[in-house]
């Protein structure tokens, strides 16, 4: 789609209209931003704290205590939390304040429309981009190119090509490539032979490492020592995982059906299978489950109260936990890795692949301790008999946090990944 | 001219054959003026209007409340040569004013084509549409009978209005009806349980109230 079929004057006319549209869009974006800010503030008020016991009977929104016989509260249909009578909107078909506000924002921001549109035009990359916007951008870029000729001086390119050929033909380069391959082959073999219960995803890391080495070697032929160094590096990185892994197995051994243990063991077993699957096919299939969908998350650090505030907004397009019966009761589990005691969970949403949670979690931690920590947000299907099925996860690095005391750290949709270390690599850039 | 002091931004789009009066219709609606001159629209254009909407849905939680709605009314060229451009804009509109000329049988016959264009290019398979027969004031030149048009509208399950941009008759009503449909669609889209394509197991609809006929199958 472009405007090339129009006459020059016609094109100017259309672009004028599109500029007017852009102006309106800017106003609309600002309005939506404010709306989402307000929603975030509302969510924060009802933030669940890690320190607070889950069994305690309090209203999930205002945190006032609920009685056993009087003022007992009732469960909100939207979020399944117990809500006191003051935090409800509507009479018969009431919702809690947050669920109500969430619904309002979805309508008023036009989010409903974008979602419907995305269902039909699923190929569209950016669902927020309108046709007018796209055309305008296209034309602005074209005009820019017309003014600034992008062709670089020709001699530069030739020079580069020549050097590249030189490098490619050099014996050292080919030699090092061979060495590199051998080294990795043996390394991987050793790894999988010696460590029977090694997590598969370690192998993925190694493979990645291989990739980077190759790239590196094209610039500067690596000597053997360099290669082995990089190998040991990848091995060292994997040690904490091994340790964690054995800890998990211990838990599994002592499992008595308690919820904590069950989730550990199931997580472990899926780790294993999931990662093997990802090596073989890279598609994340395991136990017949293909990880699909996205999770809406916001993470902010509150320096005032020294805590990490994690908002779990919603998930969408999840795969079925029980693919035969087409059922899913998803909930989200949060860990601040590597601390395995930091578990926080959302409510379980029944019979949905697009659950809305709107829950805020607080994790008390000093800012500097966030260094090296990662947020693991995994979605699980809560099946019968406490059987849990892994539906995907998001891993976010928590260091490199720059927003000081940000009042609003936007909710973003993150694609769910199968349980692999490659998922982490993908997010390191964010 | 515009500020962000509104509750909803609703994008509607007028379509139909060239010369049926889309531009004059929108001009009448936004400025309450009539321009009898025919100036063909180049590709696309839009007009804006701020209206106050009163929720009429008795079941909804928003019943009786009033909202400020900012309408963005897209005007499209009816001419064939702009077709690829205009149809591309269909997907960003929430509701449609499908217009024909009551004094032109051909423009009425083309309604069918416009409908299929909408199905292919709009944001969903069955978007909210209002059928509008314009130029109702030119009674002596009339070629399309009300019954005929009404039947077609019923076939598609959409409302039908006979308007006149010249006199302003029914213009507001047609737009407000469409706005009302879109406003109701929004509520439905948000409240409906997540689509269950394999089996629409009613038991899964958690606490779903009276199962009203779902218009929104998108």
Interface residues (C-beta under 8 A of the other chain):
Chain A: X1 X3 X5 X6 X10 X13 X14 X17 X20 X21 X23 X24 X27 X28 X30 X31 X34 X77 X89 X90 X93 X100 X103 X106 X107 X108 X110 X112 X113 X115 X116 X117 X119 X120 X121 X130 X131 X132 X326 X327 X350 X351 X352 X353 X354
Chain B: X2 X3 X4 X6 X7 X8 X9 X42 X43 X44 X45 X46 X48 X61 X72 X81 X84 X85 X88 X89 X91 X92 X94 X123 X124 X125 X186 X187 X189 X190 X191 X193 X194 X196 X198 X199 X201 X204 X205 X206 X207 X209 X216 X218
